[in-house]
Amino acid sequence: MNDTEATTKAPAKPGLREKIRLMSASEIERTLVRLAHEIVEKNDGCANLGLVGIKRRGVPLAQRLGKLISGIERCPVDTGVLDIHLYRDDLTTTGPRPTVVEGEIGFDITGRDIILMDDVLYTGRTVRAAMDALFAHGRPKSVQLLVLIDRGHRELPIQATFTGRTIPTSRREIIEVMLNEIDGQEQVLLAEHVD
């Protein structure tokens, strides 16, 4: 079966029907290699670069890209983790308010060229929350956004600087990114809500 044929496996999540495998493990790897080269070219190397992955699936992407860029440029690249859960604007407003406990990114972002990474760009709300959380840690020189998949349907004026793939979707569809570090398998699927 090729990478764009419909698959017959059971859906990864209840209430979803898997439609198509969009990317295989090898396609994800090739895409990350391309993105690493684009990052190096746009930022004139890696001297001032810091990669910050949005928790959950942005973290392994940042770590992988950090290793790839270090290999290309022969210099270490700082990578860190950003937990945005308590910065989201779509948390419930009823009941007890969550207590914000700031976590550490892992390195000083002040004055650095930061690349914020996530697996899927959809409405833009996750990225907006990530920007709030990022600036709570310091003032970077610049912030660029990298996403593996841009699926459209923005609710906020947010655009990725680096995009692995742009996949037009309907609002009923879901992009499911699976990475070995979190899911024990490596692929990108397009699924659809079933009624």
MDAnalysis code that builds the backbone (N, CA, C; Angstrom):
import MDAnalysis as mda
import numpy as np

u = mda.Universe.empty(585, n_residues=195, atom_resindex=np.repeat(np.arange(195), 3), trajectory=True)
u.add_TopologyAttr("name", ["N", "CA", "C"] * 195)
u.add_TopologyAttr("resid", np.arange(1, 196))
u.add_TopologyAttr("resname", ["MET", "ASN", "ASP", "THR", "GLU", "ALA", "THR", "THR", "LYS", "ALA", "PRO", "ALA", "LYS", "PRO", "GLY", "LEU", "ARG", "GLU", "LYS", "ILE", "ARG", "LEU", "MET", "SER", "ALA", "SER", "GLU", "ILE", "GLU", "ARG", "THR", "LEU", "VAL", "ARG", "LEU", "ALA", "HIS", "GLU", "ILE", "VAL", "GLU", "LYS", "ASN", "ASP", "GLY", "CYS", "ALA", "ASN", "LEU", "GLY", "LEU", "VAL", "GLY", "ILE", "LYS", "ARG", "ARG", "GLY", "VAL", "PRO", "LEU", "ALA", "GLN", "ARG", "LEU", "GLY", "LYS", "LEU", "ILE", "SER", "GLY", "ILE", "GLU", "ARG", "CYS", "PRO", "VAL", "ASP", "THR", "GLY", "VAL", "LEU", "ASP", "ILE", "HIS", "LEU", "TYR", "ARG", "ASP", "ASP", "LEU", "THR", "THR", "THR", "GLY", "PRO", "ARG", "PRO", "THR", "VAL", "VAL", "GLU", "GLY", "GLU", "ILE", "GLY", "PHE", "ASP", "ILE", "THR", "GLY", "ARG", "ASP", "ILE", "ILE", "LEU", "MET", "ASP", "ASP", "VAL", "LEU", "TYR", "THR", "GLY", "ARG", "THR", "VAL", "ARG", "ALA", "ALA", "MET", "ASP", "ALA", "LEU", "PHE", "ALA", "HIS", "GLY", "ARG", "PRO", "LYS", "SER", "VAL", "GLN", "LEU", "LEU", "VAL", "LEU", "ILE", "ASP", "ARG", "GLY", "HIS", "ARG", "GLU", "LEU", "PRO", "ILE", "GLN", "ALA", "THR", "PHE", "THR", "GLY", "ARG", "THR", "ILE", "PRO", "THR", "SER", "ARG", "ARG", "GLU", "ILE", "ILE", "GLU", "VAL", "MET", "LEU", "ASN", "GLU", "ILE", "ASP", "GLY", "GLN", "GLU", "GLN", "VAL", "LEU", "LEU", "ALA", "GLU", "HIS", "VAL", "ASP"])
u.atoms.positions = np.array([
    [0.847, -1.178, 0.000],
    [0.000, 0.000, 0.000],
    [0.884, 1.229, 0.000],
    [0.601, 2.173, -0.887],
    [1.426, 3.372, -0.880],
    [0.937, 4.337, 0.190],
    [1.683, 5.428, 0.376],
    [1.463, 6.333, 1.503],
    [0.151, 7.107, 1.435],
    [-0.456, 7.213, 0.272],
    [-1.675, 8.008, 0.196],
    [-2.936, 7.173, 0.040],
    [-2.809, 5.857, 0.037],
    [-3.990, 5.007, -0.048],
    [-4.705, 4.947, 1.291],
    [-6.001, 4.719, 1.238],
    [-6.755, 4.545, 2.485],
    [-6.261, 3.293, 3.186],
    [-6.215, 3.339, 4.486],
    [-5.772, 2.185, 5.251],
    [-6.982, 1.509, 5.868],
    [-6.810, 0.261, 6.260],
    [-7.933, -0.489, 6.801],
    [-7.768, -0.800, 8.277],
    [-6.737, -0.258, 8.905],
    [-6.538, -0.481, 10.328],
    [-7.646, 0.202, 11.128],
    [-7.822, -0.267, 12.356],
    [-8.778, 0.386, 13.253],
    [-8.284, 1.793, 13.567],
    [-9.175, 2.756, 13.774],
    [-8.747, 4.117, 14.080],
    [-7.977, 4.161, 15.391],
    [-7.055, 5.104, 15.471],
    [-6.240, 5.248, 16.671],
    [-7.076, 5.750, 17.849],
    [-8.143, 6.487, 17.578],
    [-8.975, 7.038, 18.641],
    [-10.439, 6.703, 18.368],
    [-11.205, 6.444, 19.439],
    [-12.631, 6.176, 19.242],
    [-13.333, 7.383, 18.625],
    [-14.308, 7.127, 17.777],
    [-15.062, 8.207, 17.150],
    [-14.410, 8.768, 15.908],
    [-13.265, 8.190, 15.512],
    [-12.571, 8.630, 14.309],
    [-12.466, 7.480, 13.318],
    [-12.588, 7.816, 12.058],
    [-12.373, 6.844, 10.987],
    [-11.143, 7.286, 10.209],
    [-10.167, 6.403, 10.138],
    [-8.937, 6.706, 9.415],
    [-9.234, 6.736, 7.921],
    [-8.762, 7.797, 7.244],
    [-8.995, 7.938, 5.811],
    [-7.752, 7.627, 4.990],
    [-6.657, 8.306, 5.313],
    [-5.456, 8.214, 4.485],
    [-4.219, 8.339, 5.362],
    [-3.180, 7.606, 5.018],
    [-1.874, 7.860, 5.629],
    [-1.193, 8.911, 4.759],
    [-0.925, 10.067, 5.349],
    [-0.344, 11.193, 4.620],
    [1.172, 11.130, 4.543],
    [1.803, 10.633, 5.615],
    [3.259, 10.557, 5.645],
    [3.691, 9.282, 6.354],
    [4.673, 8.618, 5.790],
    [5.288, 7.454, 6.424],
    [6.461, 7.928, 7.284],
    [7.080, 7.011, 7.984],
    [8.250, 7.346, 8.809],
    [9.368, 7.931, 7.955],
    [9.622, 7.339, 6.794],
    [10.704, 7.850, 5.933],
    [10.364, 9.234, 5.378],
    [9.095, 9.490, 5.088],
    [8.701, 10.811, 4.603],
    [8.838, 11.863, 5.710],
    [8.515, 11.496, 6.933],
    [8.702, 12.417, 8.054],
    [10.183, 12.753, 8.199],
    [11.037, 11.737, 8.131],
    [12.483, 11.957, 8.268],
    [13.018, 12.858, 7.156],
    [12.634, 12.589, 5.912],
    [13.084, 13.434, 4.790],
    [12.606, 14.869, 4.961],
    [11.383, 15.033, 5.436],
    [10.838, 16.379, 5.656],
    [11.638, 17.111, 6.725],
    [12.001, 16.427, 7.803],
    [12.788, 17.060, 8.867],
    [14.180, 17.442, 8.377],
    [14.781, 16.619, 7.538],
    [16.090, 16.960, 6.967],
    [15.974, 18.234, 6.133],
    [14.932, 18.311, 5.298],
    [14.712, 19.519, 4.482],
    [14.518, 20.733, 5.374],
    [13.683, 20.593, 6.411],
    [13.425, 21.715, 7.318],
    [14.699, 22.160, 8.039],
    [15.546, 21.222, 8.422],
    [16.810, 21.567, 9.079],
    [17.659, 22.442, 8.164],
    [17.743, 22.088, 6.888],
    [18.508, 22.887, 5.935],
    [17.884, 24.274, 5.740],
    [16.556, 24.346, 5.687],
    [15.881, 25.641, 5.558],
    [16.160, 26.535, 6.764],
    [16.151, 25.950, 7.955],
    [16.424, 26.712, 9.179],
    [17.842, 27.277, 9.138],
    [18.805, 26.441, 8.780],
    [20.204, 26.878, 8.714],
    [20.361, 28.003, 7.700],
    [19.732, 27.848, 6.529],
    [19.845, 28.874, 5.484],
    [19.212, 30.187, 5.925],
    [18.010, 30.135, 6.464],
    [17.308, 31.369, 6.863],
    [18.005, 32.072, 8.024],
    [18.639, 31.311, 8.916],
    [19.245, 31.892, 10.109],
    [20.761, 32.028, 9.999],
    [21.304, 31.823, 8.796],
    [22.735, 31.979, 8.551],
    [23.562, 31.169, 9.543],
    [23.201, 29.902, 9.681],
    [23.914, 29.015, 10.598],
    [23.116, 28.765, 11.856],
    [23.833, 28.410, 12.938],
    [23.135, 28.062, 14.175],
    [23.703, 28.753, 15.415],
    [24.543, 29.762, 15.218],
    [25.248, 30.380, 16.348],
    [24.310, 30.939, 17.420],
    [23.196, 31.526, 17.048],
    [22.307, 32.181, 18.018],
    [20.956, 31.471, 18.138],
    [20.899, 30.261, 17.619],
    [19.638, 29.538, 17.471],
    [19.266, 28.767, 18.738],
    [17.971, 28.753, 19.042],
    [17.418, 27.904, 20.094],
    [16.112, 27.309, 19.596],
    [15.920, 26.017, 19.801],
    [14.716, 25.330, 19.349],
    [13.861, 24.993, 20.561],
    [12.571, 25.362, 20.504],
    [11.667, 25.126, 21.621],
    [10.458, 24.356, 21.105],
    [10.276, 23.153, 21.634],
    [9.150, 22.313, 21.242],
    [7.971, 22.529, 22.159],
    [6.788, 22.722, 21.563],
    [5.557, 22.831, 22.342],
    [5.164, 21.423, 22.766],
    [4.954, 21.256, 24.060],
    [4.625, 19.949, 24.602],
    [3.322, 19.450, 23.995],
    [3.205, 18.390, 23.482],
    [3.817, 17.109, 23.496],
    [4.639, 16.860, 22.237],
    [4.019, 16.825, 21.076],
    [4.735, 16.351, 19.897],
    [5.699, 17.365, 19.300],
    [5.655, 18.600, 19.726],
    [6.668, 19.562, 19.291],
    [8.021, 19.291, 19.905],
    [8.039, 18.627, 21.061],
    [9.297, 18.360, 21.773],
    [10.192, 17.395, 21.001],
    [9.708, 16.203, 20.588],
    [10.593, 15.339, 19.802],
    [10.996, 15.957, 18.466],
    [10.118, 16.762, 17.876],
    [10.490, 17.441, 16.631],
    [11.664, 18.381, 16.876],
    [11.624, 19.156, 17.963],
    [12.719, 20.072, 18.300],
    [14.007, 19.293, 18.558],
    [13.905, 18.188, 19.283],
    [15.097, 17.390, 19.588],
    [15.711, 16.799, 18.322],
    [14.881, 16.276, 17.446],
    [15.386, 15.698, 16.197],
    [16.031, 16.771, 15.320],
    [15.340, 17.911, 15.201],
    [15.889, 18.986, 14.369],
    [17.165, 19.550, 14.966],
    [17.254, 19.611, 16.287],
    [18.481, 20.063, 16.935],
    [19.658, 19.170, 16.557],
    [19.445, 17.859, 16.554],
    [20.512, 16.916, 16.171],
    [20.874, 17.069, 14.699],
    [19.863, 17.221, 13.846],
    [20.131, 17.382, 12.412],
    [20.916, 18.663, 12.142],
    [20.503, 19.772, 12.749],
    [21.192, 21.054, 12.538],
    [22.606, 20.990, 13.094],
    [22.787, 20.378, 14.254],
    [24.126, 20.220, 14.831],
    [25.024, 19.425, 13.887],
    [24.464, 18.416, 13.253],
    [25.233, 17.633, 12.290],
    [25.603, 18.415, 11.043],
    [24.698, 19.251, 10.579],
    [24.947, 20.060, 9.384],
    [25.991, 21.134, 9.669],
    [25.834, 21.826, 10.783],
    [26.649, 23.009, 11.088],
    [27.833, 22.731, 12.001],
    [27.882, 21.551, 12.584],
    [28.960, 21.185, 13.515],
    [29.043, 22.138, 14.701],
    [27.878, 22.530, 15.216],
    [27.825, 23.321, 16.442],
    [26.605, 22.870, 17.243],
    [26.702, 22.925, 18.568],
    [25.559, 22.485, 19.378],
    [24.379, 23.455, 19.245],
    [23.174, 22.894, 19.306],
    [21.941, 23.703, 19.246],
    [21.137, 23.403, 20.499],
    [20.817, 24.464, 21.256],
    [19.995, 24.296, 22.449],
    [18.573, 23.930, 22.055],
    [18.009, 22.935, 22.749],
    [16.599, 22.592, 22.557],
    [15.918, 22.603, 23.912],
    [14.660, 23.019, 23.912],
    [13.919, 23.097, 25.153],
    [12.472, 22.711, 24.982],
    [11.767, 22.708, 26.113],
    [10.380, 22.264, 26.183],
    [9.525, 23.417, 26.686],
    [8.376, 23.612, 26.051],
    [7.429, 24.634, 26.475],
    [6.082, 23.975, 26.733],
    [5.616, 24.059, 27.987],
    [4.314, 23.514, 28.362],
    [3.323, 24.664, 28.389],
    [2.344, 24.631, 27.494],
    [1.409, 25.759, 27.367],
    [0.042, 25.471, 27.957],
    [-0.127, 24.327, 28.574],
    [-1.456, 23.905, 29.034],
    [-2.205, 25.010, 29.777],
    [-1.558, 25.676, 30.687],
    [-2.255, 26.672, 31.504],
    [-2.292, 28.054, 30.870],
    [-1.786, 28.191, 29.655],
    [-1.869, 29.451, 28.932],
    [-2.985, 29.435, 27.897],
    [-3.655, 28.312, 27.720],
    [-4.691, 28.194, 26.706],
    [-5.869, 29.097, 27.028],
    [-6.477, 29.693, 25.994],
    [-7.651, 30.530, 26.219],
    [-8.947, 29.743, 26.096],
    [-8.840, 28.446, 25.808],
    [-10.046, 27.645, 25.661],
    [-10.273, 26.719, 26.852],
    [-9.578, 26.991, 27.965],
    [-9.867, 26.260, 29.196],
    [-11.214, 26.725, 29.734],
    [-11.867, 25.888, 30.456],
    [-13.167, 26.247, 31.002],
    [-13.056, 27.431, 31.963],
    [-14.061, 28.273, 31.962],
    [-14.061, 29.415, 32.879],
    [-14.931, 29.134, 34.087],
    [-15.547, 27.955, 34.124],
    [-16.335, 27.584, 35.291],
    [-15.508, 26.699, 36.190],
    [-15.792, 26.706, 37.446],
    [-15.047, 25.864, 38.382],
    [-13.758, 26.526, 38.818],
    [-12.932, 25.791, 39.550],
    [-11.700, 26.371, 40.068],
    [-10.728, 26.714, 38.947],
    [-10.058, 27.853, 39.087],
    [-9.071, 28.293, 38.103],
    [-7.779, 27.509, 38.308],
    [-7.137, 27.077, 37.260],
    [-5.887, 26.341, 37.427],
    [-4.785, 27.255, 37.957],
    [-3.883, 26.674, 38.711],
    [-2.736, 27.408, 39.209],
    [-1.623, 27.299, 38.181],
    [-1.075, 28.437, 37.771],
    [-0.008, 28.440, 36.789],
    [1.309, 28.184, 37.506],
    [1.972, 27.106, 37.122],
    [3.290, 26.788, 37.647],
    [4.243, 26.837, 36.466],
    [5.122, 27.825, 36.475],
    [6.029, 27.993, 35.346],
    [7.061, 26.888, 35.323],
    [7.197, 26.264, 34.176],
    [8.247, 25.273, 33.977],
    [9.416, 25.926, 33.267],
    [10.537, 25.315, 33.351],
    [11.734, 25.844, 32.704],
    [11.849, 25.322, 31.282],
    [12.218, 26.182, 30.368],
    [12.449, 25.773, 28.988],
    [13.702, 24.910, 28.905],
    [14.713, 25.261, 29.664],
    [15.946, 24.483, 29.652],
    [17.163, 25.296, 29.260],
    [16.948, 26.496, 28.728],
    [18.049, 27.405, 28.408],
    [17.496, 28.826, 28.370],
    [18.388, 29.810, 28.439],
    [17.988, 31.217, 28.431],
    [17.637, 31.628, 27.005],
    [16.418, 32.105, 26.794],
    [15.970, 32.478, 25.448],
    [16.235, 33.949, 25.132],
    [16.604, 34.749, 26.113],
    [16.784, 36.184, 25.926],
    [17.859, 36.465, 24.873],
    [17.484, 37.269, 23.882],
    [18.405, 37.663, 22.824],
    [18.670, 36.591, 21.781],
    [17.973, 35.479, 21.847],
    [18.210, 34.360, 20.925],
    [17.180, 34.359, 19.794],
    [17.557, 33.731, 18.693],
    [16.631, 33.456, 17.599],
    [15.964, 32.129, 17.931],
    [14.703, 32.194, 18.311],
    [13.969, 31.021, 18.785],
    [13.079, 30.483, 17.675],
    [13.133, 29.178, 17.494],
    [12.190, 28.523, 16.591],
    [11.262, 27.695, 17.454],
    [10.008, 28.090, 17.446],
    [8.948, 27.425, 18.195],
    [8.399, 26.320, 17.310],
    [8.236, 25.099, 17.860],
    [7.857, 23.955, 17.030],
    [6.625, 23.246, 17.564],
    [5.750, 22.883, 16.620],
    [4.572, 22.082, 16.953],
    [4.313, 21.128, 15.795],
    [3.487, 20.120, 16.060],
    [3.217, 19.140, 15.016],
    [2.209, 19.648, 13.994],
    [1.103, 20.258, 14.437],
    [0.040, 20.676, 13.527],
    [-0.358, 22.119, 13.830],
    [-0.487, 22.923, 12.777],
    [-1.028, 24.279, 12.896],
    [-2.456, 24.245, 12.364],
    [-3.405, 24.636, 13.218],
    [-4.819, 24.575, 12.863],
    [-5.429, 25.960, 13.074],
    [-6.018, 26.236, 14.224],
    [-6.671, 27.522, 14.459],
    [-5.688, 28.627, 14.806],
    [-4.525, 28.267, 15.336],
    [-3.547, 29.253, 15.779],
    [-3.586, 29.498, 17.272],
    [-4.569, 28.938, 17.965],
    [-4.704, 29.179, 19.406],
    [-3.574, 28.557, 20.224],
    [-3.095, 27.402, 19.818],
    [-1.964, 26.783, 20.521],
    [-0.725, 27.667, 20.397],
    [-0.482, 28.181, 19.205],
    [0.692, 29.034, 18.986],
    [0.555, 30.336, 19.771],
    [-0.633, 30.910, 19.813],
    [-0.838, 32.128, 20.598],
    [-0.532, 31.873, 22.064],
    [-1.004, 30.757, 22.586],
    [-0.716, 30.400, 23.977],
    [0.778, 30.166, 24.173],
    [1.418, 29.551, 23.187],
    [2.857, 29.297, 23.274],
    [3.646, 30.602, 23.299],
    [3.210, 31.587, 22.543],
    [3.895, 32.894, 22.551],
    [3.791, 33.536, 23.930],
    [2.609, 33.473, 24.537],
    [2.451, 34.004, 25.901],
    [3.403, 33.303, 26.866],
    [3.435, 31.975, 26.798],
    [4.293, 31.196, 27.689],
    [5.767, 31.477, 27.417],
    [6.137, 31.585, 26.148],
    [7.530, 31.839, 25.777],
    [8.012, 33.172, 26.343],
    [7.221, 34.214, 26.176],
    [7.634, 35.545, 26.632],
    [7.612, 35.668, 28.152],
    [6.976, 34.734, 28.825],
    [7.060, 34.697, 30.285],
    [8.451, 34.242, 30.736],
    [9.224, 33.669, 29.820],
    [10.570, 33.165, 30.128],
    [11.680, 34.124, 29.720],
    [11.370, 35.158, 28.964],
    [12.408, 36.087, 28.526],
    [12.007, 36.752, 27.224],
    [12.922, 37.554, 26.691],
    [12.654, 38.292, 25.457],
    [13.620, 37.835, 24.363],
    [13.147, 36.958, 23.473],
    [14.005, 36.508, 22.374],
    [14.263, 37.639, 21.370],
    [15.344, 37.505, 20.612],
    [15.622, 38.447, 19.526],
    [14.556, 38.299, 18.438],
    [14.232, 37.039, 18.107],
    [13.195, 36.762, 17.117],
    [12.542, 35.429, 17.450],
    [11.312, 35.264, 16.956],
    [10.592, 33.998, 17.114],
    [10.074, 33.601, 15.741],
    [10.414, 32.382, 15.332],
    [9.926, 31.810, 14.088],
    [9.127, 30.564, 14.450],
    [8.167, 30.217, 13.617],
    [7.318, 29.052, 13.876],
    [7.591, 27.970, 12.849],
    [7.753, 26.736, 13.345],
    [7.898, 25.569, 12.486],
    [6.799, 24.576, 12.843],
    [6.105, 24.081, 11.819],
    [5.098, 23.037, 12.026],
    [5.319, 21.929, 11.007],
    [5.055, 20.703, 11.424],
    [5.155, 19.584, 10.497],
    [4.019, 19.642, 9.483],
    [2.798, 19.945, 9.962],
    [1.614, 20.001, 9.094],
    [0.858, 21.313, 9.337],
    [0.529, 22.013, 8.251],
    [-0.359, 23.172, 8.321],
    [-1.659, 22.741, 7.652],
    [-2.745, 22.694, 8.428],
    [-4.013, 22.198, 7.886],
    [-5.037, 23.292, 7.611],
    [-4.672, 24.564, 7.824],
    [-5.583, 25.662, 7.533],
    [-6.588, 25.913, 8.637],
    [-7.631, 26.666, 8.339],
    [-8.737, 26.993, 9.254],
    [-8.315, 27.927, 10.395],
    [-7.447, 28.870, 10.134],
    [-6.968, 29.786, 11.159],
    [-8.079, 30.637, 11.726],
    [-8.060, 30.807, 13.041],
    [-8.943, 31.733, 13.748],
    [-8.178, 32.965, 14.204],
    [-6.857, 32.894, 14.147],
    [-5.980, 33.998, 14.541],
    [-4.974, 34.233, 13.414],
    [-4.439, 35.450, 13.280],
    [-3.512, 35.747, 12.181],
    [-2.108, 35.222, 12.461],
    [-1.938, 33.907, 12.339],
    [-0.666, 33.251, 12.638],
    [-0.253, 32.439, 11.425],
    [1.016, 32.575, 11.038],
    [1.551, 31.884, 9.875],
    [2.885, 31.251, 10.238],
    [3.123, 30.025, 9.782],
    [4.386, 29.337, 10.049],
    [5.484, 29.873, 9.137],
    [6.678, 29.998, 9.688],
    [7.862, 30.354, 8.908],
    [8.353, 29.137, 8.134],
    [8.294, 27.973, 8.774],
    [8.737, 26.713, 8.175],
    [7.597, 25.705, 8.273],
    [7.242, 25.087, 7.139],
    [6.153, 24.116, 7.102],
    [6.619, 22.846, 6.416],
    [6.385, 21.717, 7.078],
    [6.704, 20.436, 6.457],
    [5.801, 20.173, 5.274],
    [4.494, 20.179, 5.524],
    [3.502, 19.997, 4.467],
    [2.264, 20.821, 4.775],
    [1.627, 21.306, 3.729],
    [0.333, 21.962, 3.843],
    [-0.705, 20.971, 3.340],
    [-1.656, 20.619, 4.215],
    [-2.686, 19.635, 3.888],
    [-4.048, 20.302, 4.078],
    [-4.739, 20.651, 2.991],
    [-6.081, 21.210, 3.140],
    [-7.022, 20.178, 3.764],
    [-7.794, 20.592, 4.743],
    [-8.709, 19.685, 5.436],
    [-10.068, 20.346, 5.590],
    [-11.057, 19.508, 5.908],
    [-12.351, 20.035, 6.331],
    [-12.321, 20.117, 7.852],
    [-13.281, 20.795, 8.428],
    [-13.327, 20.902, 9.884],
    [-13.701, 19.574, 10.548],
    [-14.297, 18.650, 9.798],
    [-14.635, 17.318, 10.341],
    [-13.404, 16.415, 10.409],
    [-12.378, 16.788, 9.676],
    [-11.192, 15.944, 9.600],
    [-10.191, 16.292, 10.701],
    [-9.362, 15.329, 11.012],
    [-8.339, 15.443, 12.045],
    [-7.020, 14.997, 11.432],
    [-5.959, 15.725, 11.718],
    [-4.614, 15.276, 11.370],
    [-4.038, 14.646, 12.629],
    [-3.626, 13.401, 12.533],
    [-3.053, 12.710, 13.677],
    [-1.591, 12.399, 13.400],
    [-0.700, 13.109, 14.108],
    [0.732, 12.886, 13.981],
    [1.140, 11.888, 15.053],
    [1.805, 10.829, 14.645],
    [2.305, 9.821, 15.584],
    [3.814, 9.774, 15.461],
    [4.483, 9.936, 16.598],
    [5.943, 9.921, 16.636],
    [6.407, 8.808, 17.563],
    [7.492, 8.146, 17.194],
    [8.000, 7.017, 17.977],
    [8.191, 7.352, 19.447],
    [8.714, 8.541, 19.733],
    [9.030, 8.912, 21.107],
    [7.790, 8.951, 22.009],
    [6.628, 9.212, 21.446],
    [5.393, 9.343, 22.231],
    [4.427, 8.199, 21.953],
    [4.285, 7.837, 20.691],
    [3.246, 6.897, 20.273],
    [3.743, 5.493, 19.958],
    [5.051, 5.316, 19.877],
    [5.593, 4.010, 19.535],
    [5.439, 3.649, 18.070],
    [5.017, 4.595, 17.265],
    [4.933, 4.410, 15.817],
    [5.121, 5.760, 15.151],
    [5.398, 5.734, 13.864],
    [5.788, 6.944, 13.152],
    [4.976, 7.076, 11.873],
    [4.032, 8.014, 11.844],
    [3.261, 8.296, 10.642],
    [2.366, 9.497, 10.879],
    [1.828, 10.032, 9.801],
    [0.831, 11.097, 9.870],
    [-0.410, 10.584, 9.148],
    [-1.548, 10.641, 9.851],
    [-2.815, 10.136, 9.315],
    [-3.829, 11.248, 9.171],
    [-4.703, 11.101, 8.207],
    [-5.888, 11.943, 8.089],
    [-7.065, 11.079, 8.502],
    [-7.813, 11.552, 9.494],
    [-8.980, 10.810, 9.976],
    [-10.181, 11.747, 9.951],
    [-11.360, 11.167, 10.137],
    [-12.590, 11.935, 10.091],
    [-13.483, 11.535, 11.259],
    [-14.162, 12.516, 11.833],
    [-15.127, 12.231, 12.911],
    [-16.277, 11.421, 12.331],
    [-16.685, 10.391, 13.052],
    [-17.856, 9.621, 12.642],
    [-18.983, 9.895, 13.621],
    [-20.181, 9.981, 13.078],
    [-21.341, 10.271, 13.928],
    [-21.947, 9.026, 14.515],
])
